[in-house]
Amino acid sequence: MTSYQFKCKDIGMDCDFQASAKTKEELMPKIGTHAKNAHKIETIDEALQTKVNNAIKKRMFF
Ligand SMILES: [Zn+2]
């Protein structure tokens, strides 16, 4: 099983939020919602998108 994990700290935020999902496609909306609610970021622009993408870690479970 594969899991994608994102930690807000990994993009330099002073924030304990973390999210995980089975696919990146599932994970992105969770990050988007959090960015909006917690950081008042309405739209994730290309630079932030790249940062987020780099911060997402793929994990394998056996
Ligand atoms: Zn955060």
N, CA, C, O and the ligand as a Tripos MOL2 file, in Angstrom:
@<TRIPOS>MOLECULE
protein
  249   247    63     0     0
PROTEIN
NO_CHARGES

@<TRIPOS>ATOM
      1 N           0.8250   -1.1950    0.0000 N.3       1 MET1
      2 CA          0.0000    0.0000    0.0000 C.3       1 MET1
      3 C           0.8640    1.2530    0.0000 C.2       1 MET1
      4 O           1.8990    1.3180    0.6640 O.2       1 MET1
      5 N           0.4270    2.2170   -0.7400 N.am      2 THR2
      6 CA          1.1780    3.4620   -0.8470 C.3       2 THR2
      7 C           0.4010    4.5960   -0.1960 C.2       2 THR2
      8 O          -0.8280    4.6450   -0.2480 O.2       2 THR2
      9 N           1.1380    5.4880    0.4080 N.am      3 SER3
     10 CA          0.5000    6.6390    1.0300 C.3       3 SER3
     11 C           1.3320    7.8790    0.7510 C.2       3 SER3
     12 O           2.5620    7.8500    0.8030 O.2       3 SER3
     13 N           0.6350    8.9660    0.4540 N.am      4 TYR4
     14 CA          1.3170   10.2360    0.2370 C.3       4 TYR4
     15 C           1.1120   11.1050    1.4660 C.2       4 TYR4
     16 O          -0.0060   11.2650    1.9540 O.2       4 TYR4
     17 N           2.1960   11.6540    1.9510 N.am      5 GLN5
     18 CA          2.1190   12.4590    3.1620 C.3       5 GLN5
     19 C           2.6290   13.8660    2.9260 C.2       5 GLN5
     20 O           3.6130   14.0980    2.2240 O.2       5 GLN5
     21 N           1.9200   14.7900    3.5390 N.am      6 PHE6
     22 CA          2.3330   16.1900    3.4630 C.3       6 PHE6
     23 C           2.3740   16.7770    4.8580 C.2       6 PHE6
     24 O           1.4550   16.5910    5.6550 O.2       6 PHE6
     25 N           3.4510   17.4870    5.1400 N.am      7 LYS7
     26 CA          3.5410   18.2130    6.4020 C.3       7 LYS7
     27 C           3.7550   19.6760    6.0890 C.2       7 LYS7
     28 O           4.6220   20.0440    5.2970 O.2       7 LYS7
     29 N           2.9460   20.5030    6.7290 N.am      8 CYS8
     30 CA          3.0340   21.9390    6.5100 C.3       8 CYS8
     31 C           4.4320   22.4610    6.8600 C.2       8 CYS8
     32 O           4.9450   23.3750    6.2150 O.2       8 CYS8
     33 N           5.0250   21.8770    7.8700 N.am      9 LYS9
     34 CA          6.3850   22.2610    8.2940 C.3       9 LYS9
     35 C           7.3890   22.1530    7.1540 C.2       9 LYS9
     36 O           8.3430   22.9260    7.0720 O.2       9 LYS9
     37 N           7.1550   21.1750    6.2730 N.am     10 ASP10
     38 CA          8.0920   20.9180    5.1890 C.3      10 ASP10
     39 C           8.1200   22.0230    4.1430 C.2      10 ASP10
     40 O           9.0450   22.0920    3.3340 O.2      10 ASP10
     41 N           7.1080   22.8890    4.1550 N.am     11 ILE11
     42 CA          7.1970   24.0410    3.2510 C.3      11 ILE11
     43 C           7.5180   25.3170    4.0330 C.2      11 ILE11
     44 O           7.3070   26.4350    3.5630 O.2      11 ILE11
     45 N           8.0370   25.1040    5.2430 N.am     12 GLY12
     46 CA          8.5470   26.2320    6.0180 C.3      12 GLY12
     47 C           7.5080   26.9490    6.8650 C.2      12 GLY12
     48 O           7.7560   28.0400    7.3770 O.2      12 GLY12
     49 N           6.3200   26.3170    7.0100 N.am     13 MET13
     50 CA          5.2830   26.9320    7.8320 C.3      13 MET13
     51 C           5.4720   26.5180    9.2940 C.2      13 MET13
     52 O           5.8880   25.3990    9.5910 O.2      13 MET13
     53 N           5.1580   27.4450   10.1910 N.am     14 ASP14
     54 CA          5.1970   27.1430   11.6080 C.3      14 ASP14
     55 C           3.8300   26.5720   11.9890 C.2      14 ASP14
     56 O           2.9960   27.2560   12.5820 O.2      14 ASP14
     57 N           3.6240   25.3150   11.6360 N.am     15 CYS15
     58 CA          2.3000   24.7360   11.6700 C.3      15 CYS15
     59 C           2.4170   23.2160   11.7940 C.2      15 CYS15
     60 O           3.2820   22.6030   11.1680 O.2      15 CYS15
     61 N           1.5570   22.6190   12.5920 N.am     16 ASP16
     62 CA          1.6530   21.1810   12.8460 C.3      16 ASP16
     63 C           0.7560   20.3350   11.9380 C.2      16 ASP16
     64 O           0.6370   19.1230   12.1140 O.2      16 ASP16
     65 N           0.1350   20.9950   10.9720 N.am     17 PHE17
     66 CA         -0.7820   20.2640   10.0970 C.3      17 PHE17
     67 C          -0.0570   19.1940    9.2820 C.2      17 PHE17
     68 O           1.0130   19.4320    8.7220 O.2      17 PHE17
     69 N          -0.6640   18.0180    9.2320 N.am     18 GLN18
     70 CA         -0.1880   17.0230    8.2820 C.3      18 GLN18
     71 C          -1.3740   16.2660    7.7100 C.2      18 GLN18
     72 O          -2.4050   16.1000    8.3610 O.2      18 GLN18
     73 N          -1.2030   15.8200    6.4940 N.am     19 ALA19
     74 CA         -2.2900   15.1220    5.8220 C.3      19 ALA19
     75 C          -1.7100   13.9560    5.0480 C.2      19 ALA19
     76 O          -0.5560   13.9790    4.6220 O.2      19 ALA19
     77 N          -2.5280   12.9440    4.8750 N.am     20 SER20
     78 CA         -2.0860   11.8310    4.0430 C.3      20 SER20
     79 C          -3.2720   11.2950    3.2450 C.2      20 SER20
     80 O          -4.4300   11.4220    3.6430 O.2      20 SER20
     81 N          -2.9450   10.6990    2.1230 N.am     21 ALA21
     82 CA         -3.9730   10.1300    1.2580 C.3      21 ALA21
     83 C          -3.3190    9.0670    0.3810 C.2      21 ALA21
     84 O          -2.0950    8.9600    0.3040 O.2      21 ALA21
     85 N          -4.1560    8.3020   -0.2630 N.am     22 LYS22
     86 CA         -3.6370    7.2170   -1.0940 C.3      22 LYS22
     87 C          -3.0430    7.7150   -2.4020 C.2      22 LYS22
     88 O          -2.1560    7.0870   -2.9800 O.2      22 LYS22
     89 N          -3.5490    8.8550   -2.8550 N.am     23 THR23
     90 CA         -3.0260    9.4310   -4.0950 C.3      23 THR23
     91 C          -2.7740   10.9260   -3.9110 C.2      23 THR23
     92 O          -3.3330   11.5670   -3.0210 O.2      23 THR23
     93 N          -1.9250   11.4520   -4.7700 N.am     24 LYS24
     94 CA         -1.6570   12.8940   -4.7360 C.3      24 LYS24
     95 C          -2.9170   13.6740   -5.0520 C.2      24 LYS24
     96 O          -3.1440   14.7570   -4.5120 O.2      24 LYS24
     97 N          -3.7320   13.1140   -5.9290 N.am     25 GLU25
     98 CA         -4.9710   13.7730   -6.3490 C.3      25 GLU25
     99 C          -5.9190   13.9370   -5.1640 C.2      25 GLU25
    100 O          -6.6550   14.9200   -5.0790 O.2      25 GLU25
    101 N          -5.8970   12.9720   -4.2560 N.am     26 GLU26
    102 CA         -6.7350   13.0580   -3.0490 C.3      26 GLU26
    103 C          -6.1200   14.0030   -2.0240 C.2      26 GLU26
    104 O          -6.8220   14.6570   -1.2520 O.2      26 GLU26
    105 N          -4.8170   14.0560   -2.0360 N.am     27 LEU27
    106 CA         -4.1020   14.8380   -1.0260 C.3      27 LEU27
    107 C          -4.1870   16.3420   -1.3040 C.2      27 LEU27
    108 O          -4.3540   17.1390   -0.3800 O.2      27 LEU27
    109 N          -4.0720   16.7190   -2.5570 N.am     28 MET28
    110 CA         -4.0370   18.1440   -2.9100 C.3      28 MET28
    111 C          -5.2290   18.9590   -2.3820 C.2      28 MET28
    112 O          -5.0250   20.0430   -1.8350 O.2      28 MET28
    113 N          -6.4800   18.4580   -2.5350 N.am     29 PRO29
    114 CA         -7.6060   19.2430   -2.0040 C.3      29 PRO29
    115 C          -7.5440   19.4330   -0.4910 C.2      29 PRO29
    116 O          -7.9560   20.4710    0.0260 O.2      29 PRO29
    117 N          -7.0300   18.4290    0.2150 N.am     30 LYS30
    118 CA         -6.8850   18.5480    1.6730 C.3      30 LYS30
    119 C          -5.9200   19.6680    2.0130 C.2      30 LYS30
    120 O          -6.1530   20.4500    2.9340 O.2      30 LYS30
    121 N          -4.8410   19.7330    1.2630 N.am     31 ILE31
    122 CA         -3.8510   20.7870    1.4810 C.3      31 ILE31
    123 C          -4.4540   22.1450    1.1160 C.2      31 ILE31
    124 O          -4.2450   23.1420    1.8090 O.2      31 ILE31
    125 N          -5.2020   22.1600    0.0200 N.am     32 GLY32
    126 CA         -5.8530   23.3930   -0.4130 C.3      32 GLY32
    127 C          -6.8020   23.9430    0.6340 C.2      32 GLY32
    128 O          -6.7910   25.1380    0.9280 O.2      32 GLY32
    129 N          -7.6230   23.0650    1.1950 N.am     33 THR33
    130 CA         -8.5750   23.4670    2.2310 C.3      33 THR33
    131 C          -7.8500   23.9900    3.4570 C.2      33 THR33
    132 O          -8.2320   25.0090    4.0330 O.2      33 THR33
    133 N          -6.8070   23.2890    3.8480 N.am     34 HIS34
    134 CA         -6.0340   23.7110    5.0120 C.3      34 HIS34
    135 C          -5.3740   25.0660    4.7740 C.2      34 HIS34
    136 O          -5.3910   25.9370    5.6440 O.2      34 HIS34
    137 N          -4.7970   25.2340    3.5980 N.am     35 ALA35
    138 CA         -4.1180   26.4920    3.2550 C.3      35 ALA35
    139 C          -5.0930   27.6690    3.3670 C.2      35 ALA35
    140 O          -4.7480   28.7490    3.8460 O.2      35 ALA35
    141 N          -6.3140   27.4190    2.9080 N.am     36 LYS36
    142 CA         -7.3520   28.4320    2.9330 C.3      36 LYS36
    143 C          -7.7610   28.7610    4.3660 C.2      36 LYS36
    144 O          -7.7870   29.9260    4.7630 O.2      36 LYS36
    145 N          -8.0810   27.7150    5.1390 N.am     37 ASN37
    146 CA         -8.6000   27.9070    6.4920 C.3      37 ASN37
    147 C          -7.5420   28.3910    7.4720 C.2      37 ASN37
    148 O          -7.8050   29.2740    8.2890 O.2      37 ASN37
    149 N          -6.3620   27.8240    7.3950 N.am     38 ALA38
    150 CA         -5.3470   28.1070    8.4000 C.3      38 ALA38
    151 C          -4.4030   29.2370    7.9980 C.2      38 ALA38
    152 O          -3.8930   29.9640    8.8500 O.2      38 ALA38
    153 N          -4.1780   29.3770    6.7010 N.am     39 HIS39
    154 CA         -3.1700   30.3490    6.2730 C.3      39 HIS39
    155 C          -3.7250   31.4430    5.3760 C.2      39 HIS39
    156 O          -2.9850   32.2900    4.8770 O.2      39 HIS39
    157 N          -5.0300   31.4130    5.1800 N.am     40 LYS40
    158 CA         -5.7000   32.4320    4.3640 C.3      40 LYS40
    159 C          -5.1260   32.4980    2.9510 C.2      40 LYS40
    160 O          -5.0880   33.5590    2.3280 O.2      40 LYS40
    161 N          -4.6870   31.3560    2.4670 N.am     41 ILE41
    162 CA         -4.2000   31.2900    1.0890 C.3      41 ILE41
    163 C          -5.3600   30.8060    0.2210 C.2      41 ILE41
    164 O          -5.7550   29.6410    0.2730 O.2      41 ILE41
    165 N          -5.8930   31.7300   -0.5780 N.am     42 GLU42
    166 CA         -7.0830   31.4220   -1.3760 C.3      42 GLU42
    167 C          -6.7520   30.5590   -2.5780 C.2      42 GLU42
    168 O          -7.4710   29.6140   -2.9040 O.2      42 GLU42
    169 N          -5.6650   30.8980   -3.2230 N.am     43 THR43
    170 CA         -5.2690   30.1100   -4.3840 C.3      43 THR43
    171 C          -3.8120   29.6840   -4.2510 C.2      43 THR43
    172 O          -2.9480   30.4580   -3.8390 O.2      43 THR43
    173 N          -3.5730   28.4470   -4.6080 N.am     44 ILE44
    174 CA         -2.2040   27.9510   -4.5970 C.3      44 ILE44
    175 C          -1.5910   28.2370   -5.9560 C.2      44 ILE44
    176 O          -1.9510   27.6220   -6.9600 O.2      44 ILE44
    177 N          -0.6690   29.1710   -5.9730 N.am     45 ASP45
    178 CA         -0.0580   29.5270   -7.2580 C.3      45 ASP45
    179 C           1.0260   28.5120   -7.6280 C.2      45 ASP45
    180 O           1.3020   27.5670   -6.8890 O.2      45 ASP45
    181 N           1.6210   28.7390   -8.7860 N.am     46 GLU46
    182 CA          2.5480   27.7590   -9.3210 C.3      46 GLU46
    183 C           3.7550   27.5220   -8.4210 C.2      46 GLU46
    184 O           4.2060   26.3890   -8.2550 O.2      46 GLU46
    185 N           4.2760   28.6140   -7.8370 N.am     47 ALA47
    186 CA          5.4500   28.5020   -6.9710 C.3      47 ALA47
    187 C           5.1350   27.6700   -5.7350 C.2      47 ALA47
    188 O           5.9260   26.8230   -5.3210 O.2      47 ALA47
    189 N           3.9640   27.9260   -5.1530 N.am     48 LEU48
    190 CA          3.5600   27.1880   -3.9570 C.3      48 LEU48
    191 C           3.2480   25.7320   -4.3090 C.2      48 LEU48
    192 O           3.5770   24.8110   -3.5620 O.2      48 LEU48
    193 N           2.6180   25.5550   -5.4400 N.am     49 GLN49
    194 CA          2.3150   24.2140   -5.9290 C.3      49 GLN49
    195 C           3.5910   23.3650   -6.0340 C.2      49 GLN49
    196 O           3.6150   22.2000   -5.6380 O.2      49 GLN49
    197 N           4.6360   23.9740   -6.5720 N.am     50 THR50
    198 CA          5.9130   23.2930   -6.7180 C.3      50 THR50
    199 C           6.4940   22.9320   -5.3550 C.2      50 THR50
    200 O           6.9940   21.8270   -5.1470 O.2      50 THR50
    201 N           6.4150   23.8920   -4.4320 N.am     51 LYS51
    202 CA          6.8960   23.6690   -3.0670 C.3      51 LYS51
    203 C           6.1730   22.4970   -2.4160 C.2      51 LYS51
    204 O           6.7830   21.6080   -1.8230 O.2      51 LYS51
    205 N           4.8450   22.5300   -2.5510 N.am     52 VAL52
    206 CA          4.0090   21.4850   -1.9720 C.3      52 VAL52
    207 C           4.3590   20.1280   -2.5800 C.2      52 VAL52
    208 O           4.5160   19.1350   -1.8690 O.2      52 VAL52
    209 N           4.4770   20.1060   -3.8940 N.am     53 ASN53
    210 CA          4.8150   18.8740   -4.5950 C.3      53 ASN53
    211 C           6.1300   18.2790   -4.1060 C.2      53 ASN53
    212 O           6.2540   17.0660   -3.9360 O.2      53 ASN53
    213 N           7.1060   19.1520   -3.8840 N.am     54 ASN54
    214 CA          8.4110   18.6980   -3.4160 C.3      54 ASN54
    215 C           8.3540   18.1970   -1.9790 C.2      54 ASN54
    216 O           9.1630   17.3700   -1.5600 O.2      54 ASN54
    217 N           7.3810   18.7150   -1.2330 N.am     55 ALA55
    218 CA          7.2810   18.3640    0.1860 C.3      55 ALA55
    219 C           6.4950   17.0680    0.4130 C.2      55 ALA55
    220 O           6.5880   16.4490    1.4730 O.2      55 ALA55
    221 N           5.7350   16.6780   -0.5840 N.am     56 ILE56
    222 CA          4.9340   15.4530   -0.4540 C.3      56 ILE56
    223 C           5.8500   14.2330   -0.5080 C.2      56 ILE56
    224 O           6.6610   14.0670   -1.4190 O.2      56 ILE56
    225 N           5.6830   13.3960    0.4980 N.am     57 LYS57
    226 CA          6.5180   12.2000    0.5680 C.3      57 LYS57
    227 C           5.6800   10.9490    0.3310 C.2      57 LYS57
    228 O           4.5800   10.7900    0.8600 O.2      57 LYS57
    229 N           6.2370   10.0950   -0.4660 N.am     58 LYS58
    230 CA          5.5570    8.8340   -0.7640 C.3      58 LYS58
    231 C           6.0420    7.7860    0.2280 C.2      58 LYS58
    232 O           7.2410    7.6060    0.4390 O.2      58 LYS58
    233 N           5.0910    7.1110    0.8220 N.am     59 ARG59
    234 CA          5.4420    6.0710    1.7810 C.3      59 ARG59
    235 C           4.8490    4.7450    1.3390 C.2      59 ARG59
    236 O           3.7660    4.6880    0.7580 O.2      59 ARG59
    237 N           5.5690    3.7060    1.6230 N.am     60 MET60
    238 CA          5.0630    2.3700    1.3120 C.3      60 MET60
    239 C           4.8150    1.6100    2.5910 C.2      60 MET60
    240 O           5.6290    1.6220    3.5140 O.2      60 MET60
    241 N           3.6880    0.9570    2.6260 N.am     61 PHE61
    242 CA          3.3730    0.1140    3.7740 C.3      61 PHE61
    243 C           3.2710   -1.3220    3.2990 C.2      61 PHE61
    244 O           2.7520   -1.5900    2.2150 O.2      61 PHE61
    245 N           3.7610   -2.2390    4.1020 N.am     62 PHE62
    246 CA          3.6910   -3.6530    3.7180 C.3      62 PHE62
    247 C           2.9080   -4.4560    4.7420 C.2      62 PHE62
    248 O           2.7450   -5.6660    4.5850 O.2      62 PHE62
    249 ZN         -0.4080   24.7620    7.8600 Zn       63 ZN63
@<TRIPOS>BOND
     1     1     2 1
     2     2     3 1
     3     3     4 2
     4     3     5 am
     5     5     6 1
     6     6     7 1
     7     7     8 2
     8     7     9 am
     9     9    10 1
    10    10    11 1
    11    11    12 2
    12    11    13 am
    13    13    14 1
    14    14    15 1
    15    15    16 2
    16    15    17 am
    17    17    18 1
    18    18    19 1
    19    19    20 2
    20    19    21 am
    21    21    22 1
    22    22    23 1
    23    23    24 2
    24    23    25 am
    25    25    26 1
    26    26    27 1
    27    27    28 2
    28    27    29 am
    29    29    30 1
    30    30    31 1
    31    31    32 2
    32    31    33 am
    33    33    34 1
    34    34    35 1
    35    35    36 2
    36    35    37 am
    37    37    38 1
    38    38    39 1
    39    39    40 2
    40    39    41 am
    41    41    42 1
    42    42    43 1
    43    43    44 2
    44    43    45 am
    45    45    46 1
    46    46    47 1
    47    47    48 2
    48    47    49 am
    49    49    50 1
    50    50    51 1
    51    51    52 2
    52    51    53 am
    53    53    54 1
    54    54    55 1
    55    55    56 2
    56    55    57 am
    57    57    58 1
    58    58    59 1
    59    59    60 2
    60    59    61 am
    61    61    62 1
    62    62    63 1
    63    63    64 2
    64    63    65 am
    65    65    66 1
    66    66    67 1
    67    67    68 2
    68    67    69 am
    69    69    70 1
    70    70    71 1
    71    71    72 2
    72    71    73 am
    73    73    74 1
    74    74    75 1
    75    75    76 2
    76    75    77 am
    77    77    78 1
    78    78    79 1
    79    79    80 2
    80    79    81 am
    81    81    82 1
    82    82    83 1
    83    83    84 2
    84    83    85 am
    85    85    86 1
    86    86    87 1
    87    87    88 2
    88    87    89 am
    89    89    90 1
    90    90    91 1
    91    91    92 2
    92    91    93 am
    93    93    94 1
    94    94    95 1
    95    95    96 2
    96    95    97 am
    97    97    98 1
    98    98    99 1
    99    99   100 2
   100    99   101 am
   101   101   102 1
   102   102   103 1
   103   103   104 2
   104   103   105 am
   105   105   106 1
   106   106   107 1
   107   107   108 2
   108   107   109 am
   109   109   110 1
   110   110   111 1
   111   111   112 2
   112   111   113 am
   113   113   114 1
   114   114   115 1
   115   115   116 2
   116   115   117 am
   117   117   118 1
   118   118   119 1
   119   119   120 2
   120   119   121 am
   121   121   122 1
   122   122   123 1
   123   123   124 2
   124   123   125 am
   125   125   126 1
   126   126   127 1
   127   127   128 2
   128   127   129 am
   129   129   130 1
   130   130   131 1
   131   131   132 2
   132   131   133 am
   133   133   134 1
   134   134   135 1
   135   135   136 2
   136   135   137 am
   137   137   138 1
   138   138   139 1
   139   139   140 2
   140   139   141 am
   141   141   142 1
   142   142   143 1
   143   143   144 2
   144   143   145 am
   145   145   146 1
   146   146   147 1
   147   147   148 2
   148   147   149 am
   149   149   150 1
   150   150   151 1
   151   151   152 2
   152   151   153 am
   153   153   154 1
   154   154   155 1
   155   155   156 2
   156   155   157 am
   157   157   158 1
   158   158   159 1
   159   159   160 2
   160   159   161 am
   161   161   162 1
   162   162   163 1
   163   163   164 2
   164   163   165 am
   165   165   166 1
   166   166   167 1
   167   167   168 2
   168   167   169 am
   169   169   170 1
   170   170   171 1
   171   171   172 2
   172   171   173 am
   173   173   174 1
   174   174   175 1
   175   175   176 2
   176   175   177 am
   177   177   178 1
   178   178   179 1
   179   179   180 2
   180   179   181 am
   181   181   182 1
   182   182   183 1
   183   183   184 2
   184   183   185 am
   185   185   186 1
   186   186   187 1
   187   187   188 2
   188   187   189 am
   189   189   190 1
   190   190   191 1
   191   191   192 2
   192   191   193 am
   193   193   194 1
   194   194   195 1
   195   195   196 2
   196   195   197 am
   197   197   198 1
   198   198   199 1
   199   199   200 2
   200   199   201 am
   201   201   202 1
   202   202   203 1
   203   203   204 2
   204   203   205 am
   205   205   206 1
   206   206   207 1
   207   207   208 2
   208   207   209 am
   209   209   210 1
   210   210   211 1
   211   211   212 2
   212   211   213 am
   213   213   214 1
   214   214   215 1
   215   215   216 2
   216   215   217 am
   217   217   218 1
   218   218   219 1
   219   219   220 2
   220   219   221 am
   221   221   222 1
   222   222   223 1
   223   223   224 2
   224   223   225 am
   225   225   226 1
   226   226   227 1
   227   227   228 2
   228   227   229 am
   229   229   230 1
   230   230   231 1
   231   231   232 2
   232   231   233 am
   233   233   234 1
   234   234   235 1
   235   235   236 2
   236   235   237 am
   237   237   238 1
   238   238   239 1
   239   239   240 2
   240   239   241 am
   241   241   242 1
   242   242   243 1
   243   243   244 2
   244   243   245 am
   245   245   246 1
   246   246   247 1
   247   247   248 2
@<TRIPOS>SUBSTRUCTURE
     1 MET1         2 RESIDUE 1 A MET
     2 THR2         6 RESIDUE 1 A THR
     3 SER3        10 RESIDUE 1 A SER
     4 TYR4        14 RESIDUE 1 A TYR
     5 GLN5        18 RESIDUE 1 A GLN
     6 PHE6        22 RESIDUE 1 A PHE
     7 LYS7        26 RESIDUE 1 A LYS
     8 CYS8        30 RESIDUE 1 A CYS
     9 LYS9        34 RESIDUE 1 A LYS
    10 ASP10       38 RESIDUE 1 A ASP
    11 ILE11       42 RESIDUE 1 A ILE
    12 GLY12       46 RESIDUE 1 A GLY
    13 MET13       50 RESIDUE 1 A MET
    14 ASP14       54 RESIDUE 1 A ASP
    15 CYS15       58 RESIDUE 1 A CYS
    16 ASP16       62 RESIDUE 1 A ASP
    17 PHE17       66 RESIDUE 1 A PHE
    18 GLN18       70 RESIDUE 1 A GLN
    19 ALA19       74 RESIDUE 1 A ALA
    20 SER20       78 RESIDUE 1 A SER
    21 ALA21       82 RESIDUE 1 A ALA
    22 LYS22       86 RESIDUE 1 A LYS
    23 THR23       90 RESIDUE 1 A THR
    24 LYS24       94 RESIDUE 1 A LYS
    25 GLU25       98 RESIDUE 1 A GLU
    26 GLU26      102 RESIDUE 1 A GLU
    27 LEU27      106 RESIDUE 1 A LEU
    28 MET28      110 RESIDUE 1 A MET
    29 PRO29      114 RESIDUE 1 A PRO
    30 LYS30      118 RESIDUE 1 A LYS
    31 ILE31      122 RESIDUE 1 A ILE
    32 GLY32      126 RESIDUE 1 A GLY
    33 THR33      130 RESIDUE 1 A THR
    34 HIS34      134 RESIDUE 1 A HIS
    35 ALA35      138 RESIDUE 1 A ALA
    36 LYS36      142 RESIDUE 1 A LYS
    37 ASN37      146 RESIDUE 1 A ASN
    38 ALA38      150 RESIDUE 1 A ALA
    39 HIS39      154 RESIDUE 1 A HIS
    40 LYS40      158 RESIDUE 1 A LYS
    41 ILE41      162 RESIDUE 1 A ILE
    42 GLU42      166 RESIDUE 1 A GLU
    43 THR43      170 RESIDUE 1 A THR
    44 ILE44      174 RESIDUE 1 A ILE
    45 ASP45      178 RESIDUE 1 A ASP
    46 GLU46      182 RESIDUE 1 A GLU
    47 ALA47      186 RESIDUE 1 A ALA
    48 LEU48      190 RESIDUE 1 A LEU
    49 GLN49      194 RESIDUE 1 A GLN
    50 THR50      198 RESIDUE 1 A THR
    51 LYS51      202 RESIDUE 1 A LYS
    52 VAL52      206 RESIDUE 1 A VAL
    53 ASN53      210 RESIDUE 1 A ASN
    54 ASN54      214 RESIDUE 1 A ASN
    55 ALA55      218 RESIDUE 1 A ALA
    56 ILE56      222 RESIDUE 1 A ILE
    57 LYS57      226 RESIDUE 1 A LYS
    58 LYS58      230 RESIDUE 1 A LYS
    59 ARG59      234 RESIDUE 1 A ARG
    60 MET60      238 RESIDUE 1 A MET
    61 PHE61      242 RESIDUE 1 A PHE
    62 PHE62      246 RESIDUE 1 A PHE
    63 ZN63       249 GROUP 0 **** ****
